[in-house]
Amino acid sequence: MWDIADGWIWALVIVGGPLLIGIFMAVYSRRRRLTRTEQKVSDEVAHKNWGKEQIR
C-alpha cells in the first residue's frame, strides 16, 4: 500500500509547488515593471486620491 516513494512524491509537491510559483512570479513581475513616466503618473494619481476612497 504505502511505500517510501509516496513520501518523496509528497515532499516534492509540498516543497516544489511553492518554489515554482515563486520563480514564476519573480520572472513575470520583473518582465512588467512600470517605466519612469508611468511610475510618475501613478504616484501623482495616488497622491491626488489619498484619503478620498470610500469603504462600503
C-alpha positions in Angstrom: 0.0 0.0 0.0 2.3 2.8 1.3 5.9 2.7 0.2 8.8 5.2 0.6 8.2 6.7 -2.9 4.9 8.2 -1.7 6.6 10.2 0.9 9.2 11.6 -1.6 6.5 12.5 -4.1 4.5 14.4 -1.4 7.7 16.1 -0.3 8.4 17.2 -3.9 4.8 18.5 -4.2 4.9 20.4 -1.0 8.4 21.9 -1.5 8.4 22.2 -5.3 5.0 23.7 -5.8 5.5 27.0 -3.9 9.1 27.2 -5.2 7.8 27.0 -8.8 5.1 29.6 -8.1 7.7 31.9 -6.6 10.1 31.6 -9.5 7.2 32.2 -12.0 6.1 35.3 -10.1 9.6 36.7 -9.8 10.2 36.3 -13.6 6.8 37.7 -14.5 7.0 40.7 -12.2 10.5 41.5 -13.4 9.3 41.5 -17.0 6.5 44.0 -16.4 7.8 47.0 -14.5 6.5 50.5 -14.8 8.6 52.9 -16.8 9.7 56.1 -15.1 6.9 58.1 -16.8 4.2 55.5 -15.8 5.5 55.4 -12.2 5.4 59.2 -12.0 1.8 59.4 -13.3 0.8 56.6 -10.9 2.4 58.4 -7.9 0.6 61.7 -8.9 -2.8 60.0 -9.2 -2.3 58.2 -5.9 -1.3 61.5 -4.2 -4.4 63.2 -5.6 -6.7 60.4 -4.4 -5.1 60.0 -1.0 -7.9 59.7 1.7 -10.7 60.0 -0.8 -11.5 56.3 -1.3 -14.8 55.2 0.3 -15.3 51.9 2.1 -18.7 50.4 1.6 
